[in-house]
Amino acid sequence: MRMARLTLAAAALLLLVTTASVPGGTPVDQGERRAALSADSVQPRGAAPRPSVQRARHEAPFGAFVGSWDNYIPQIRRMSQWLNGANMQVGHTYLAGNGWNDIEGDPVVLGLWSQWRLADPNRKLVLGVPMLVPNEGNVPDAEVARLLARGNQGEFDRHFLKLARKLVALGGGDTVLTLGWEMNGITYTSRCKPDPAGWKAYWRRIVGVMRSVPGQHFRFDFDPNRGLDAIPWTRCYPGDDVVDIIGMDTYDQPAGGTFDQYVSEPYGLQDQVEFAAKRGKPVSYPEWGLFRNGDNPEFVRRMVEWMRTHDTSYQTLTDYCPHGFWQCNRNPRSSSVYKQLMSGSKGAASPWAAGAAVPGANAVGVLPSIAAPGQ
């Protein structure tokens, strides 16, 4: 949901126009839902056995999106002070998607974010990486399909290779990458619906390229919008060997929606945690916050409780209007509840297992020819 190079105010306005979820009451083909879930080795709701998803109450590593560029990094400390010294362990930022130079990463920006992460071994950097450019160019479906085909021919490999090399060189070799986030929606060029098979193949190719770089320990976060949106996100899932975390961007929408509906809706929170549990993978919430129902403290309370009672790898609040609580003064009741819940949090104890095996990490790349020096 985050807009790349737009100002935060302009981004919020554009979001209101372009990213609404399927309205409450929209009919969903339950046969398609069952087929999509079953095709990915997940039993449809009501079938047995269902995986265990509840966890003992705990603190998940958390942070907030406070701005993309390097000059926003001090905002993390200021927000932490607002939360009475809470240990904000996760920094969340995005690459712009205006051109391929953006995807390769600005070394100054990446370097400063990596420095923030390296200052504390309990920190983690989460980086949103577009798969195609221009990522916010209102590109028609037919052109998206053509771009995916070009990607699958290797035309864009070098850009992701350069990004991976920069991250490793700058100390960000363990970055979490939300590659092609919100792929089940319509906002971004890096979307799945125009060609799900091509999108999945392209994701797999990018992961192979980036994992071919020595010294990397990247984790790839498959991060759809909550709910049905433009396509069931299960149809976009590229495979267990190239996904480490199963995320979900979760905002308080549609208007009139309740948290219980967000849990039980097709492709909602319950489907997410069961889908992940079947695969032995944690979940994440890279973007969450208010949106369509005004100042809604109940959503905040229920969302934090949900994240604390499931296998949550990390969570990052989107902290600008209309979504957030610190930089936005529109939500005083929600802000009070969020502050009460997170104030003074010590964060998660040793949340990132040192040396933990990451599927495919340090493996020989699937495309060894692209890793030649100087490319």
HELIX and SHEET records of a PDB file:
HELIX    1   1 LEU A    8  THR A   18  1                                  11    
HELIX    2   2 GLN A   30  ALA A   39  1                                  10    
HELIX    3   3 ASP A   70  TYR A   72  5                                   3    
HELIX    4   4 ILE A   73  TRP A   82  1                                  10    
HELIX    5   5 TRP A  100  GLU A  104  1                                   5    
HELIX    6   6 PRO A  107  LEU A  118  1                                  12    
HELIX    7   7 ASP A  141  ASN A  152  1                                  12    
HELIX    8   8 ASP A  157  ALA A  169  1                                  13    
HELIX    9   9 PRO A  196  ARG A  211  1                                  16    
HELIX   10  10 TRP A  233  CYS A  236  5                                   4    
HELIX   11  11 ASP A  240  VAL A  242  5                                   3    
HELIX   12  12 PHE A  259  SER A  264  1                                   6    
HELIX   13  13 LEU A  269  LYS A  278  1                                  10    
HELIX   14  14 PRO A  297  ARG A  308  1                                  12    
HELIX   15  15 PRO A  332  MET A  342  1                                  11    
HELIX   16  16 PRO A  368  ALA A  371  5                                   4    
SHEET    1   A 9 THR A 250  TYR A 251  0                                        
SHEET    2   A 9 VAL A 283  GLY A 289  1                                        
SHEET    3   A 9 ILE A 245  GLY A 247  1                                        
SHEET    4   A 9 ARG A 219  PHE A 222  1                                        
SHEET    5   A 9 VAL A 176  LEU A 179  1                                        
SHEET    6   A 9 LYS A 124  VAL A 129  1                                        
SHEET    7   A 9 VAL A  90  TYR A  94  1                                        
SHEET    8   A 9 PHE A  62  PHE A  65  1                                        
SHEET    9   A 9 THR A 312  THR A 318  1                                        
END                                                                             
